Every structure is written in structure tokens, then in C-alpha cells.
Amino acid sequence: MNCPQCQETVEETKGSSASPYINTYKCTKCGWRKLRCGNTSCDGYLESEEMGYPNTVRYNCVKCGWSGTGTRFS
């Protein structure tokens, strides 16, 4: 996958602070960081949406529409 900010190829790390099953994308050029989609057949990334509960957000994939709830990714 390419970084949506600078188009550089991103690194993928296994696991994340949100879930051991959701990987992390990171761009070494510009510092962009997001969670990879939880749908294993999709290489999109997740955007967070506030739910009104402390430290709980809904994650939505910008590519396939997959969604899930979890703790805030920092």
C-alpha cells in the first residue's frame, strides 16, 4: 500500500495497540500512521469515529466499508 499523504510505500507491522489481530501501517517518509482494515482480503486503512463513550471509537475502512469498535489507537 502507498501512503495517502506522500505516496511512499508504507511499512506494515503485525498487531497494534488496538488489537493483536489488526496490523499497523506506518510511512517512514512523512510519519503517517493508521490501522490496517480488519477484513483480511482488504489492504485499506481505518479511520476512527467518535462514539460518545470514553476511549471507545468505531473504526471504518476507507476502502471496503468494514467497521468495528475498539479502544482509541494512538
Biopython code that builds the backbone (N, CA, C, O; Angstrom):
import numpy as np
from Bio.PDB.StructureBuilder import StructureBuilder

atoms = [
    (1, "MET", "N", (0.840, -1.180, 0.000)),
    (1, "MET", "CA", (0.000, 0.000, 0.000)),
    (1, "MET", "C", (0.885, 1.244, 0.000)),
    (1, "MET", "O", (1.976, 1.244, 0.571)),
    (2, "ASN", "N", (0.402, 2.300, -0.646)),
    (2, "ASN", "CA", (1.112, 3.580, -0.658)),
    (2, "ASN", "C", (0.470, 4.552, 0.318)),
    (2, "ASN", "O", (-0.744, 4.537, 0.521)),
    (3, "CYS", "N", (1.290, 5.390, 0.915)),
    (3, "CYS", "CA", (0.827, 6.412, 1.849)),
    (3, "CYS", "C", (-0.104, 7.390, 1.124)),
    (3, "CYS", "O", (0.246, 7.882, 0.051)),
    (4, "PRO", "N", (-1.281, 7.680, 1.687)),
    (4, "PRO", "CA", (-2.194, 8.624, 1.041)),
    (4, "PRO", "C", (-1.704, 10.076, 1.089)),
    (4, "PRO", "O", (-2.218, 10.922, 0.358)),
    (5, "GLN", "N", (-0.721, 10.369, 1.939)),
    (5, "GLN", "CA", (-0.206, 11.743, 2.032)),
    (5, "GLN", "C", (0.955, 12.008, 1.084)),
    (5, "GLN", "O", (0.984, 13.042, 0.417)),
    (6, "CYS", "N", (1.924, 11.074, 1.017)),
    (6, "CYS", "CA", (3.123, 11.338, 0.206)),
    (6, "CYS", "C", (3.362, 10.301, -0.888)),
    (6, "CYS", "O", (4.305, 10.437, -1.668)),
    (7, "GLN", "N", (2.522, 9.265, -0.958)),
    (7, "GLN", "CA", (2.591, 8.202, -1.970)),
    (7, "GLN", "C", (3.796, 7.272, -1.832)),
    (7, "GLN", "O", (4.056, 6.471, -2.730)),
    (8, "GLU", "N", (4.525, 7.362, -0.736)),
    (8, "GLU", "CA", (5.635, 6.445, -0.465)),
    (8, "GLU", "C", (5.048, 5.102, -0.016)),
    (8, "GLU", "O", (3.960, 5.076, 0.559)),
    (9, "THR", "N", (5.742, 3.990, -0.266)),
    (9, "THR", "CA", (5.290, 2.683, 0.201)),
    (9, "THR", "C", (5.363, 2.645, 1.725)),
    (9, "THR", "O", (6.364, 3.060, 2.310)),
    (10, "VAL", "N", (4.299, 2.144, 2.375)),
    (10, "VAL", "CA", (4.261, 2.100, 3.838)),
    (10, "VAL", "C", (4.759, 0.756, 4.359)),
    (10, "VAL", "O", (4.718, -0.250, 3.651)),
    (11, "GLU", "N", (5.228, 0.750, 5.602)),
    (11, "GLU", "CA", (5.622, -0.480, 6.287)),
    (11, "GLU", "C", (4.413, -1.017, 7.033)),
    (11, "GLU", "O", (3.601, -0.243, 7.540)),
    (12, "GLU", "N", (4.288, -2.342, 7.103)),
    (12, "GLU", "CA", (3.201, -2.962, 7.859)),
    (12, "GLU", "C", (3.797, -3.736, 9.019)),
    (12, "GLU", "O", (4.680, -4.573, 8.829)),
    (13, "THR", "N", (3.306, -3.453, 10.237)),
    (13, "THR", "CA", (3.763, -4.112, 11.451)),
    (13, "THR", "C", (2.641, -5.004, 11.968)),
    (13, "THR", "O", (1.477, -4.603, 11.959)),
    (14, "LYS", "N", (2.979, -6.206, 12.416)),
    (14, "LYS", "CA", (1.981, -7.127, 12.964)),
    (14, "LYS", "C", (1.449, -6.600, 14.288)),
    (14, "LYS", "O", (2.221, -6.218, 15.168)),
    (15, "GLY", "N", (0.120, -6.582, 14.426)),
    (15, "GLY", "CA", (-0.518, -6.161, 15.663)),
    (15, "GLY", "C", (-0.539, -4.653, 15.837)),
    (15, "GLY", "O", (0.062, -3.912, 15.059)),
    (16, "SER", "N", (-1.245, -4.213, 16.876)),
    (16, "SER", "CA", (-1.363, -2.789, 17.184)),
    (16, "SER", "C", (-1.793, -2.637, 18.635)),
    (16, "SER", "O", (-2.072, -3.623, 19.318)),
    (17, "SER", "N", (-1.842, -1.393, 19.099)),
    (17, "SER", "CA", (-2.315, -1.155, 20.464)),
    (17, "SER", "C", (-3.820, -1.382, 20.569)),
    (17, "SER", "O", (-4.332, -1.600, 21.667)),
    (18, "ALA", "N", (-4.537, -1.334, 19.445)),
    (18, "ALA", "CA", (-5.984, -1.557, 19.455)),
    (18, "ALA", "C", (-6.326, -3.043, 19.485)),
    (18, "ALA", "O", (-7.309, -3.437, 20.112)),
    (19, "SER", "N", (-5.521, -3.876, 18.810)),
    (19, "SER", "CA", (-5.794, -5.308, 18.740)),
    (19, "SER", "C", (-4.556, -6.049, 18.244)),
    (19, "SER", "O", (-3.843, -5.550, 17.373)),
    (20, "PRO", "N", (-4.296, -7.241, 18.794)),
    (20, "PRO", "CA", (-3.166, -8.020, 18.274)),
    (20, "PRO", "C", (-3.451, -8.574, 16.877)),
    (20, "PRO", "O", (-2.536, -9.038, 16.196)),
    (21, "TYR", "N", (-4.719, -8.527, 16.447)),
    (21, "TYR", "CA", (-5.123, -9.078, 15.154)),
    (21, "TYR", "C", (-5.202, -8.027, 14.052)),
    (21, "TYR", "O", (-5.378, -8.371, 12.883)),
    (22, "ILE", "N", (-5.074, -6.746, 14.410)),
    (22, "ILE", "CA", (-5.148, -5.669, 13.420)),
    (22, "ILE", "C", (-3.762, -5.049, 13.297)),
    (22, "ILE", "O", (-3.209, -4.546, 14.275)),
    (23, "ASN", "N", (-3.212, -5.088, 12.102)),
    (23, "ASN", "CA", (-1.856, -4.597, 11.867)),
    (23, "ASN", "C", (-1.816, -3.078, 11.737)),
    (23, "ASN", "O", (-2.844, -2.423, 11.565)),
    (24, "THR", "N", (-0.612, -2.540, 11.825)),
    (24, "THR", "CA", (-0.394, -1.096, 11.756)),
    (24, "THR", "C", (0.379, -0.741, 10.492)),
    (24, "THR", "O", (1.380, -1.381, 10.171)),
    (25, "TYR", "N", (-0.086, 0.280, 9.774)),
    (25, "TYR", "CA", (0.647, 0.848, 8.643)),
    (25, "TYR", "C", (1.408, 2.067, 9.136)),
    (25, "TYR", "O", (0.886, 2.845, 9.935)),
    (26, "LYS", "N", (2.650, 2.241, 8.663)),
    (26, "LYS", "CA", (3.423, 3.435, 9.017)),
    (26, "LYS", "C", (4.278, 3.852, 7.828)),
    (26, "LYS", "O", (4.943, 3.030, 7.199)),
    (27, "CYS", "N", (4.245, 5.147, 7.536)),
    (27, "CYS", "CA", (5.076, 5.709, 6.476)),
    (27, "CYS", "C", (6.352, 6.256, 7.107)),
    (27, "CYS", "O", (6.295, 7.113, 7.989)),
    (28, "THR", "N", (7.495, 5.764, 6.659)),
    (28, "THR", "CA", (8.767, 6.220, 7.223)),
    (28, "THR", "C", (9.181, 7.579, 6.670)),
    (28, "THR", "O", (10.060, 8.234, 7.230)),
    (29, "LYS", "N", (8.558, 8.003, 5.584)),
    (29, "LYS", "CA", (8.922, 9.295, 4.997)),
    (29, "LYS", "C", (8.224, 10.467, 5.691)),
    (29, "LYS", "O", (8.878, 11.436, 6.078)),
    (30, "CYS", "N", (6.886, 10.382, 5.852)),
    (30, "CYS", "CA", (6.150, 11.531, 6.413)),
    (30, "CYS", "C", (5.571, 11.287, 7.805)),
    (30, "CYS", "O", (5.055, 12.218, 8.423)),
    (31, "GLY", "N", (5.647, 10.027, 8.325)),
    (31, "GLY", "CA", (5.168, 9.744, 9.670)),
    (31, "GLY", "C", (3.699, 9.356, 9.768)),
    (31, "GLY", "O", (3.209, 9.120, 10.872)),
    (32, "TRP", "N", (2.973, 9.281, 8.641)),
    (32, "TRP", "CA", (1.558, 8.889, 8.634)),
    (32, "TRP", "C", (1.436, 7.500, 9.249)),
    (32, "TRP", "O", (2.240, 6.617, 8.950)),
    (33, "ARG", "N", (0.415, 7.295, 10.124)),
    (33, "ARG", "CA", (0.177, 6.007, 10.788)),
    (33, "ARG", "C", (-1.304, 5.734, 10.874)),
    (33, "ARG", "O", (-2.075, 6.607, 11.274)),
    (34, "LYS", "N", (-1.716, 4.532, 10.504)),
    (34, "LYS", "CA", (-3.111, 4.099, 10.625)),
    (34, "LYS", "C", (-3.143, 2.598, 10.847)),
    (34, "LYS", "O", (-2.147, 1.899, 10.658)),
    (35, "LEU", "N", (-4.315, 2.117, 11.254)),
    (35, "LEU", "CA", (-4.534, 0.684, 11.405)),
    (35, "LEU", "C", (-4.971, 0.102, 10.070)),
    (35, "LEU", "O", (-5.694, 0.750, 9.313)),
    (36, "ARG", "N", (-4.531, -1.125, 9.780)),
    (36, "ARG", "CA", (-4.960, -1.815, 8.573)),
    (36, "ARG", "C", (-6.382, -2.330, 8.779)),
    (36, "ARG", "O", (-6.784, -2.631, 9.903)),
    (37, "CYS", "N", (-7.132, -2.427, 7.694)),
    (37, "CYS", "CA", (-8.502, -2.940, 7.741)),
    (37, "CYS", "C", (-8.535, -4.323, 8.387)),
    (37, "CYS", "O", (-7.616, -5.119, 8.198)),
    (38, "GLY", "N", (-9.594, -4.612, 9.151)),
    (38, "GLY", "CA", (-9.766, -5.905, 9.793)),
    (38, "GLY", "C", (-10.246, -6.994, 8.849)),
    (38, "GLY", "O", (-10.232, -8.170, 9.213)),
    (39, "ASN", "N", (-10.672, -6.630, 7.644)),
    (39, "ASN", "CA", (-11.062, -7.587, 6.613)),
    (39, "ASN", "C", (-9.776, -8.083, 5.954)),
    (39, "ASN", "O", (-9.076, -7.300, 5.311)),
    (40, "THR", "N", (-9.454, -9.369, 6.104)),
    (40, "THR", "CA", (-8.168, -9.881, 5.629)),
    (40, "THR", "C", (-7.995, -9.805, 4.118)),
    (40, "THR", "O", (-6.865, -9.867, 3.636)),
    (41, "SER", "N", (-9.073, -9.672, 3.357)),
    (41, "SER", "CA", (-8.942, -9.578, 1.901)),
    (41, "SER", "C", (-8.816, -8.130, 1.426)),
    (41, "SER", "O", (-8.776, -7.884, 0.220)),
    (42, "CYS", "N", (-8.752, -7.171, 2.349)),
    (42, "CYS", "CA", (-8.667, -5.751, 2.003)),
    (42, "CYS", "C", (-7.350, -5.170, 2.521)),
    (42, "CYS", "O", (-6.903, -5.519, 3.614)),
    (43, "ASP", "N", (-6.732, -4.288, 1.738)),
    (43, "ASP", "CA", (-5.494, -3.646, 2.196)),
    (43, "ASP", "C", (-5.708, -2.174, 2.546)),
    (43, "ASP", "O", (-4.752, -1.401, 2.607)),
    (44, "GLY", "N", (-6.968, -1.789, 2.776)),
    (44, "GLY", "CA", (-7.285, -0.411, 3.152)),
    (44, "GLY", "C", (-6.888, -0.103, 4.587)),
    (44, "GLY", "O", (-6.369, -0.963, 5.298)),
    (45, "TYR", "N", (-7.138, 1.133, 5.003)),
    (45, "TYR", "CA", (-6.805, 1.540, 6.365)),
    (45, "TYR", "C", (-8.052, 2.069, 7.066)),
    (45, "TYR", "O", (-9.046, 2.402, 6.422)),
    (46, "LEU", "N", (-7.984, 2.140, 8.396)),
    (46, "LEU", "CA", (-9.134, 2.510, 9.214)),
    (46, "LEU", "C", (-9.075, 3.958, 9.670)),
    (46, "LEU", "O", (-8.026, 4.452, 10.083)),
    (47, "GLU", "N", (-10.206, 4.625, 9.589)),
    (47, "GLU", "CA", (-10.388, 5.965, 10.157)),
    (47, "GLU", "C", (-11.272, 5.802, 11.388)),
    (47, "GLU", "O", (-12.195, 4.988, 11.379)),
    (48, "SER", "N", (-11.004, 6.562, 12.442)),
    (48, "SER", "CA", (-11.797, 6.447, 13.668)),
    (48, "SER", "C", (-12.937, 7.452, 13.679)),
    (48, "SER", "O", (-12.853, 8.530, 13.091)),
    (49, "GLU", "N", (-14.012, 7.064, 14.371)),
    (49, "GLU", "CA", (-15.211, 7.902, 14.514)),
    (49, "GLU", "C", (-15.620, 7.875, 15.984)),
    (49, "GLU", "O", (-15.765, 6.802, 16.568)),
    (50, "GLU", "N", (-15.804, 9.036, 16.576)),
    (50, "GLU", "CA", (-16.187, 9.113, 17.989)),
    (50, "GLU", "C", (-17.560, 8.481, 18.211)),
    (50, "GLU", "O", (-18.467, 8.645, 17.394)),
    (51, "MET", "N", (-17.708, 7.751, 19.334)),
    (51, "MET", "CA", (-18.975, 7.103, 19.668)),
    (51, "MET", "C", (-19.647, 7.728, 20.882)),
    (51, "MET", "O", (-20.805, 7.420, 21.164)),
    (52, "GLY", "N", (-18.957, 8.591, 21.602)),
    (52, "GLY", "CA", (-19.531, 9.210, 22.788)),
    (52, "GLY", "C", (-19.236, 8.476, 24.076)),
    (52, "GLY", "O", (-19.750, 8.849, 25.131)),
    (53, "TYR", "N", (-18.413, 7.431, 24.012)),
    (53, "TYR", "CA", (-18.004, 6.692, 25.202)),
    (53, "TYR", "C", (-16.518, 6.940, 25.432)),
    (53, "TYR", "O", (-15.772, 7.094, 24.465)),
    (54, "PRO", "N", (-16.067, 6.982, 26.684)),
    (54, "PRO", "CA", (-14.647, 7.235, 26.961)),
    (54, "PRO", "C", (-13.732, 6.191, 26.306)),
    (54, "PRO", "O", (-13.932, 4.988, 26.475)),
    (55, "ASN", "N", (-12.736, 6.661, 25.563)),
    (55, "ASN", "CA", (-11.716, 5.813, 24.924)),
    (55, "ASN", "C", (-12.259, 4.750, 23.975)),
    (55, "ASN", "O", (-11.542, 3.801, 23.658)),
    (56, "THR", "N", (-13.490, 4.877, 23.517)),
    (56, "THR", "CA", (-14.071, 3.907, 22.589)),
    (56, "THR", "C", (-14.433, 4.606, 21.285)),
    (56, "THR", "O", (-15.103, 5.639, 21.283)),
    (57, "VAL", "N", (-13.984, 4.029, 20.184)),
    (57, "VAL", "CA", (-14.265, 4.597, 18.865)),
    (57, "VAL", "C", (-14.730, 3.500, 17.915)),
    (57, "VAL", "O", (-14.488, 2.315, 18.144)),
    (58, "ARG", "N", (-15.398, 3.913, 16.852)),
    (58, "ARG", "CA", (-15.736, 2.996, 15.765)),
    (58, "ARG", "C", (-14.688, 3.199, 14.688)),
    (58, "ARG", "O", (-14.374, 4.332, 14.322)),
    (59, "TYR", "N", (-14.149, 2.102, 14.180)),
    (59, "TYR", "CA", (-13.180, 2.153, 13.087)),
    (59, "TYR", "C", (-13.879, 1.776, 11.793)),
    (59, "TYR", "O", (-14.575, 0.762, 11.734)),
    (60, "ASN", "N", (-13.698, 2.581, 10.762)),
    (60, "ASN", "CA", (-14.303, 2.339, 9.456)),
    (60, "ASN", "C", (-13.213, 2.299, 8.392)),
    (60, "ASN", "O", (-12.346, 3.172, 8.346)),
    (61, "CYS", "N", (-13.264, 1.275, 7.533)),
    (61, "CYS", "CA", (-12.290, 1.165, 6.453)),
    (61, "CYS", "C", (-12.657, 2.133, 5.330)),
    (61, "CYS", "O", (-13.814, 2.201, 4.914)),
    (62, "VAL", "N", (-11.676, 2.875, 4.848)),
    (62, "VAL", "CA", (-11.910, 3.845, 3.778)),
    (62, "VAL", "C", (-12.053, 3.161, 2.419)),
    (62, "VAL", "O", (-12.493, 3.787, 1.454)),
    (63, "LYS", "N", (-11.682, 1.873, 2.336)),
    (63, "LYS", "CA", (-11.701, 1.172, 1.048)),
    (63, "LYS", "C", (-12.906, 0.240, 0.886)),
    (63, "LYS", "O", (-13.592, 0.295, -0.135)),
    (64, "CYS", "N", (-13.172, -0.618, 1.886)),
    (64, "CYS", "CA", (-14.231, -1.633, 1.721)),
    (64, "CYS", "C", (-15.448, -1.417, 2.609)),
    (64, "CYS", "O", (-16.466, -2.085, 2.423)),
    (65, "GLY", "N", (-15.369, -0.489, 3.582)),
    (65, "GLY", "CA", (-16.510, -0.225, 4.452)),
    (65, "GLY", "C", (-16.572, -1.082, 5.707)),
    (65, "GLY", "O", (-17.495, -0.920, 6.505)),
    (66, "TRP", "N", (-15.610, -1.999, 5.910)),
    (66, "TRP", "CA", (-15.580, -2.811, 7.128)),
    (66, "TRP", "C", (-15.570, -1.883, 8.333)),
    (66, "TRP", "O", (-14.950, -0.821, 8.291)),
    (67, "SER", "N", (-16.252, -2.274, 9.410)),
    (67, "SER", "CA", (-16.213, -1.449, 10.619)),
    (67, "SER", "C", (-16.173, -2.320, 11.861)),
    (67, "SER", "O", (-16.604, -3.473, 11.852)),
    (68, "GLY", "N", (-15.648, -1.746, 12.920)),
    (68, "GLY", "CA", (-15.577, -2.417, 14.204)),
    (68, "GLY", "C", (-15.328, -1.386, 15.284)),
    (68, "GLY", "O", (-14.907, -0.266, 14.995)),
    (69, "THR", "N", (-15.587, -1.757, 16.521)),
    (69, "THR", "CA", (-15.353, -0.830, 17.626)),
    (69, "THR", "C", (-14.128, -1.278, 18.407)),
    (69, "THR", "O", (-13.757, -2.452, 18.384)),
    (70, "GLY", "N", (-13.512, -0.342, 19.089)),
    (70, "GLY", "CA", (-12.344, -0.675, 19.885)),
    (70, "GLY", "C", (-11.835, 0.527, 20.646)),
    (70, "GLY", "O", (-12.453, 1.592, 20.646)),
    (71, "THR", "N", (-10.696, 0.340, 21.296)),
    (71, "THR", "CA", (-10.076, 1.441, 22.025)),
    (71, "THR", "C", (-9.382, 2.375, 21.046)),
    (71, "THR", "O", (-9.040, 1.986, 19.930)),
    (72, "ARG", "N", (-9.184, 3.587, 21.475)),
    (72, "ARG", "CA", (-8.542, 4.593, 20.624)),
    (72, "ARG", "C", (-7.098, 4.190, 20.333)),
    (72, "ARG", "O", (-6.352, 3.825, 21.242)),
    (73, "PHE", "N", (-6.714, 4.258, 19.067)),
    (73, "PHE", "CA", (-5.353, 3.970, 18.617)),
    (73, "PHE", "C", (-4.545, 5.251, 18.688)),
    (73, "PHE", "O", (-4.946, 6.275, 18.135)),
    (74, "SER", "N", (-3.401, 5.199, 19.371)),
    (74, "SER", "CA", (-2.598, 6.427, 19.488)),
    (74, "SER", "C", (-1.300, 6.308, 18.734)),
    (74, "SER", "O", (-0.504, 7.246, 18.724)),
]
sb = StructureBuilder()
sb.init_structure("model")
sb.init_model(0)
sb.init_chain("A")
sb.init_seg("    ")
for serial, (resi, resn, name, xyz) in enumerate(atoms, 1):
    if name == "N":
        sb.init_residue(resn, " ", resi, " ")
    sb.init_atom(name, np.array(xyz, "f"), 0.0, 1.0, " ", f" {name:<3s}", serial, name[0])
structure = sb.get_structure()
